[in-house]
Amino acid sequence: MEEANDGYFEYMGSLFSLEIEGVEIGRFTGVAGLGYETEVVEFQDTLLSGKIVTRKRPGRIKYKDITLKRGLSEDNALVDWYQTVLDGAVERHNGSIIMYGTAGEEVGRWNFENAWISSWTASDMDAGADEIVIEEITIVHEYLERA
């Protein structure tokens, strides 16, 4: 963590891991989608004066899909989990995304519930490019909190 001038800390995430039911499944170099938003429900109301106004109230909370990226390896844990979707026997799990600082210490954690993998892809492969093949998964879930 680096301390900013105003006394607040800024996190520098250099590595991320995925835990499922408390067990680390893998380490990742990229994470996207750690977020949520609340729908805005609008309705009209009439004041005592007869003036019509639009009121806004919070509605449903929507959780963004989490996308994780890493170099492709021999580890098939994610593909096996995704296979349950293909087989029609979806396995939902609770888990966490953990962010580590440059010294390897945990600096952030996001817990999610009732998750399953909705997408698994590998990057394009080109023998002439000599690039690392990237594995990418998308996890959908029903709840997210920053711990």
N, C-alpha and C positions, 0 to 999 in steps of 0.2 A: 504494500500500500504506500502511496505517496501522499504526503500531507500538503494540501493546497494552502495558499496564503491566508485564507479566511478561517482556518482551523478545521475545516471539513476534510474528510479523506476521499481520495479518488481511487477507485479500484483499477488495477491493471491485470486483467485476466489473461493469462498466457496459456492456460491449459484447463480443460474441463473434463469432468467424469460424469458418467451415468450410473446411478445406483438404482437397482430394482429390489424392492423388499429388503433394503439394507445391505445388499451385496453389490460390489462394484462390477459392472458389466463391461465397461471399457472407458478409455480416455479419448478425448476428442480435441481437435484444434479449432473447431468453430461451432458456435451455438447461435441460433436465431429464434425469435418467437417467445421469449420470456416476457409475457405481458398479458394484460386483460383490459377490458373496457366495459363500461356500463351503457346499455341502450338508454336513450332519452325518450320518455313517453310524454307526448304533448296532449293536452286536452283544453277545451275552452271552458271558461268560468265566467259567470256574470256577477259583477260587483253590485253592491247595494244601490249604487248610483245608476245602474243599468249599463255601464260600460262593459264590453266584452273583452276579456284578456285571455291570453294563452299562457297556461301554466306548464311547467316542465317538472317531471318527477323521474327518479331513477327507475329503470326497468331491469330486465335480465342482465346478468353479467355474462360476457362472452370471453372465453379463454382462447388465446392464439395457439395455433399448432406450433410445436417445438421441432426445429430442424437441427440435426447434429451431423457434423462432417468429421471424417478422419481418413487417414490412409488405409486402403484396403489391406486386410491381413487374413491369416488362416482362421481366425476366430469366427465361428459361424453362429454365435449366440443371438445376434440380431436377426439374421436370416431365419434361424429356427423359430424365433418369436413371431416374425412376420408370416412364416409358413402356417401358423395356427389360423391366421386370417384366411389364407388361401384354402385351407382345409375346412373352413366353416365352423371352426371351434375356437373363436377369438378368446385369447387369454388377456384379461385386463389385470394390470398391476399398478401398485402405488410405487412411487420412486422419487428420486431427487436428481437435480442437476447441481453439481458442485463446481464452483469456480476456485481455482488455485492462483495464488500470486506468483511472482517471479522466483521466490525462494521456496516454492512448493507448499506453502501453508494455505489452508482453506480460508478464503476471504468472502465467500458468498455461497448461499444455498437456496434453492427453490424446490419446494416439495409439490408433487402433483399426485392426483388420484384417478383411479379407473382409466388407466392409459392403455393404449394399444398402438401398434405400428400401422400406419395407413399407407406408407410408401417406403420402398427401398430402391435405391439406384446406385449404379457405379458410373463414374465419369467415362467419357469416351476414351478409347485406347488407340494409340498410334505408336507403332514401333519406332518411327523416325523422330518422335518428340522426346523420348526419354523422360517422361514425367510420371510422378507418382499417381497411381489410380486412387481416386477419392470415392469412398463409400459415404452415401448420404441417406439418412432415414428421417421420416417425419412421424412424430408421435402426436396423437390426438388424446385429449384428456378432458376431464369434467371439473377439475378444480386445480388452482395454482396459488401458492402463497410463498412469499419470501420469508425464509426462516431467520 
